[in-house]
Amino acid sequence: MARPVLQAVLDHLQLEATVGGYEAAAARADEIADFHAATAELINARPRNIAFAASATHAYTKALSAIDFRPGDTVLTTRNDFISNQIAFLALRRRHGVEIVHAPDHPDGSGVDVEAMAALMRAHRPRLVAATHVPTNSGLVQPVAEIGRHCRELDLLYLVDACQSVGQFEIDVDAIGCDLLTATCRKFLRGPRGSGFLYVSDRVLRAGYEPLFIDMHGARWTEPGAYRPVETAARFEEWEFPYATVLGSAAAIRYALRVGLAPVARRTPALAARLRERLADVPGVRLLDRGPAPAALVTFAVEGPQPQPFKAALDERGVNSALSFREFAQFDFGDKDVDWCLRLSPHYYNTEDEVDAVAESVAELAGRSR
């Protein structure tokens, strides 16, 4: 987190400790409302279309819960969707008899075969089309706008997981053509943990979609036996907010907007490309990222060592990394024939010297393990 983000969180916690939670929220009402305004500016939407969420997955399951799935309905997705999304689809199959169809990847490694996916749209008329912009297990960037074009032509509901792309790329929900979009406020946005958001299009709001369990923030109890959802995406929120986290998230988004997403979108993938270039010739290291223009998620397999000790050795050198396992990406890792990989995610504030030092550390540790 950037210093202004941390300060926003600490300031509000201090205010809550001084005057109380309700009073602190009332005193900061304008700043709290700026979360919706800032997020809307970030993705080219309106504040009324934004709902705060406790995480990207929280936002995603809220969106899924609003769809009245019936036995025989189809969810059309890709082979590179986020693990929690895939598990959610399987849960829908178990509980509601929903059919899950995975569009094939393009032979050139550029991600999903959009034309094949469009043919599946026409054949199945899916209740939902879902795609992850950048999967957690690789730097692949999926062609979400091309998918969206076909969804609009066929009037299909379209949900995009932008958890790994918001904050490193310019995101425009109109250009993507999605009805729903979810993301975290941490990762590339550099916000606090426990924060995310859901974008809900006007089309979805007008159609009356609402989460399965809606509370007093999202609806009005109009008479003893009836309620009415609010007209905005607030129907997907709850009354109880972690206001310090909301304010920290707003600060993170404003910080990203001041830095500028266009220069971030140039620099961050360039640092990742530099890292891949330096890892490509390291004996025992196999780069796993595919696609013509990968994002700043650099994934690679290492021959020989066990995953946790290798990561621990990088930790000791001050290198932040993450492990992904076969269960995170059953299709992708099966295709690549790997059981685990390491993920490195440089951001715009990293330097070229830091990238080179990380590559040297990986090379040294990989050499020791051979």
N, C-alpha and C positions, 0 to 999 in steps of 0.2 A: 504493500500500500504506500502511496505517496503521503508525505507529511500532512497535507491538507485533509486527506481522507481520515487518517488516524485522529487528527485534531477534532474533526467534526463529530466523530464517535465519542471521544473522551469528553468533549464539551457538553454533549447532551446527557451523558451518564452523570456528569457532575451536577447538571441542572436538575435531573431527576432526583438525585440524592439530596439536593438542597430544598426543592419546593414540592416534590412529589411527581408521580408519573403523569397524571391527568393534567396538572398545571403546566408541566414542562411541554407536553404535546400542544396545549393551547397556545403557549408562548411562541412556539416554533412552527405554527400552522403554515405560514407562507413558505418557509424553507422545506417543510415536509411535502407540501404540494409541488415543489419544484422537482421532486423525484420524477413525477409523471411528465412534467414539461420537458425535463432534460432527456429522459428516455425517449420521448416522442421525437425530439429533435435529432437524437442519435440515429433513429431508424426511419425517419421521414414519415411519421405518423402524427396523430393528435393526442393530447393528454387523455382524452376520454377513452382512448383505445388501449391504454396501458394499465396493467394490474401488477402490483408488487407481489412477489412470491418469496418463499423461504429458500428456494434453490431453483435451478433449471428443471430438475426432476419434479419438484413440487408443482411448478407451473405446467409441466407436461401432463402430469396425472390429473390436474384440475381440468385441463383442456379435454383429455380423453373422457373424463367423467361426464362431460356435457353432451356427449354423443350417445344417442339412444340406440345402442347396438342391439341387433336382433340375430337369432340363429340364422346362419347362412350369409350374413353380411361379410364383406371382404375388406381387409386392410391390405393395401398395396404399399410395399416399402422396398428398400434396397438391401443388398447384402452387407452394407457398411453403415448400418444404423447403430446408435449407441446401445450398449448392453442393457441398461435399465429400460429403454424403450422396447427392445426386443422382448424382455421378460414381461413387460406390461402387455404386449400383444399376445403373448402366450397365456397370460392370465385371463385375458378377454376370451381367448379360444376355450380355455378350461371352463369358464363361468357362463359364457353366453353363446358358445358354438360359433365364434367368429372364425372365418377362414383367413389365413395369413399367406399372402403371395409375395415372393421376393423377385423383383425384376433382376435380370442377369446383368453382369458387368460387361462393359464394352471390351472386346478383345485387345484394344490398344492400351488398356490400363488406365484410361482417363476417368474411370468411375462408372456409374451406372450407364447402361445403354439406353439413352433417352427414347429412341424410336421404339425399342422393344418394350419399354415401360409404357409408352403411349398406346401400343397395341394391346397391352394387358389392361389398360384403362378402358379401352373400348370393349374388350371381351368380358370384363368382370363388372364394370360399372361400380367400382369400390365405394364403400361407405366413407372411407378415408384414404387419402394418399399421404404418406409420411416419408420425409427424407431428412437426414442429418447433413448439414452443410459441410462440416469438417469432423470426421469421426475421431473419437478419443484415441484410437489405436494406430493412427497414421496421419501423415500430412496431406492426405488426399482431400481435394476440394471438389465437392459434388456440384454438378450443374443445376443448382436449385431453380434458377430463373427459367431455364429451358423446360424443366418439369412443370413449373408454374404456368407456363404458356399453354401447355396441353391441358392442365387442370381447368384453366379459365375457359378454354374452348369447349370442354366437355361438362362444365358446371359441376366440378367435383370439389369436395372439401379437402383443403391442403394444409398440412401441419409441417412446419420446418423447425428443426432443432438447430439453433445457431449458437450453442454454448461455447464452442471453440473458435467461432469466427467473429462474434461481436467484440469489438475492441482492437482487433488486428486488421479488419477489413471495413470498408464502407458498406453499410447494410441499408438497403432501401426496400421496404416491404412492398411498395407499389411495383418496383422493378421485378422483385421475386414473384409477386402474384400470389402470395400466401394468404390464407384466411386466419391462420394462427401461427405465432412464432414464439419460441421460448429461448431463454438465455440466462446465464449467470451474470452476476455483477462482479464476481471475482475473476480469476484467470486473467485474460488480456485486458479487461476493464480495470483491474487492480483495486477492486472494491473489497469490502469485508466479507468474510465467510458467512453463510446463512442468508444469502440475498440473491434474488433473481427477478425475472419479470416475464410476463405473458403479454403478447400483443394479440388483440382480438379485433378483427375487422368489423366495420360497420355492417357488412352483409351478415356476419354471424350474429351480431347483436340484434339486428332487425328480425332475424329468423327465430329469435327467442332462445338460443342456446344458453344454458346456465349450468353451473357445476351441480353434481349429484347432491352434495350437501352444501346448501347455501345458508348463510347466517344473517344476523341483523344488520351487518354492514352492507351486504349485497342485495338485500330485499327489504320490503316494508310489509309488516304484518297488518293487513288492511282490515281484517275482520276475523272473528274466531276461527273460521275454517278456510281462510285464504291468505295468500301473500302475493306481492307483486315485485319482481326483480327490478333493480334500478336500471336505468337506461344505458349506463356506461359499463366499461370493463371492470368497474369496482364490484360488480356482482361475482367476480372470481376472487375477490379478496376476503379476508376475515376482519372482524372488528378489532381484534388484538394485533397490534403491530409492534415489532422491535424497533422503536422509533430511532434509536441511536444508529442502528444498522441502516435504516432507510436514509437517514441524513448522510451517513458515510457513503452509501451507494450513490446518492445524488452528487456528492462532492467528487466521487471517482469519475462519474460520467461527465460532469462539467470539466474536470481536469483533462479527460481524453479529448473533449471537444476543443479545448484551448490548445492542446498539443497539435491537434488536427489529424483526422483519420486518414487523409490522403497521404501525408508523409509517413505515417505509421505503416500504412499498407505497402509502401515501397521499402521502407527500411527493415521491417521485421522479417519478411520472407527472404530478403537479401542476406541477412545475418544467418538465417537457417540454411540458405544455399551455400554460404561459405563453410558452415559447419559440415554439411554433407560432403562438400568437396574435399575437406581435410580428413574425413573419416573413410572416404571411399577406398583409399589405398592402404588402410590399416589391416594387416593380416589378422584373420579370425573375426573380423567385423563385417556383417552383411547389412547394408542399408535396405530398408523395407518400404520406403515411401514411393508412391506411384502417382502418375498424373503429370500433365505438362507444366503446371505451375503450383507446386506444393506449398502448403501453408507452413507456418513456423512451428510445426511439430515434427521433430526429427526423431524417427524411430529406427532402431537397429537391433539385430541379434548378435550375440557374442558367443563364439564357439568355446565350449569347455566349462566355464565357471557356472556356479549356481547363482540364481538371480539376486537373492538377498545379500550375500557377501559382496557381490560386485557393486551393488548400489551402496552398501555401507562404506565401501572403500572410496567411492566418489563423495559420499557425505563427509568423510574425514578430510577431504581436500576442499571442502566448501562448495561443492558442485551440487546444485539442486536438480534432482531427476525424479522420474516416476516409473514404476514398473507396470507393464500390461501383460496379462496372461491369456492362455488359449480361451478360457471361459469368458474373457472380455469381448472376444471377436471370433466366434466359432467359424464363421465362413471365411473371413479374411485370413486369419492365422492358419486355418486348414489349407487354404490355397497356397499360402507362403511356406507351409510346412515348418512352423515355429511354435514352440510352447510358451515362450515369453520374449519380451523385448524391453528395451529401455527407451524412455522418451525424454528428450531434451527440448525445451521450449524457450529459445531466446526471445527477448522483447526489445523494443526500440532503445531502451536505456542501456542495454548491454553494449560493450565495446568490441571492436574486432579483436583486440588483444585478449579479451576474456574468452571469446569464441575459440581462438587458437589455443589458449591454455587448456580449455576443456577438451579439445581434440587430443592434445598431448597427453592429458591424464587418461583418457580412454585408451589411447594407443599403448601407454605404459602398462596399464592394468590388464589389457587384453594380451600383451606380450608375456606377462608373468603367468597367465593362466594357461598358456599353450604348452 
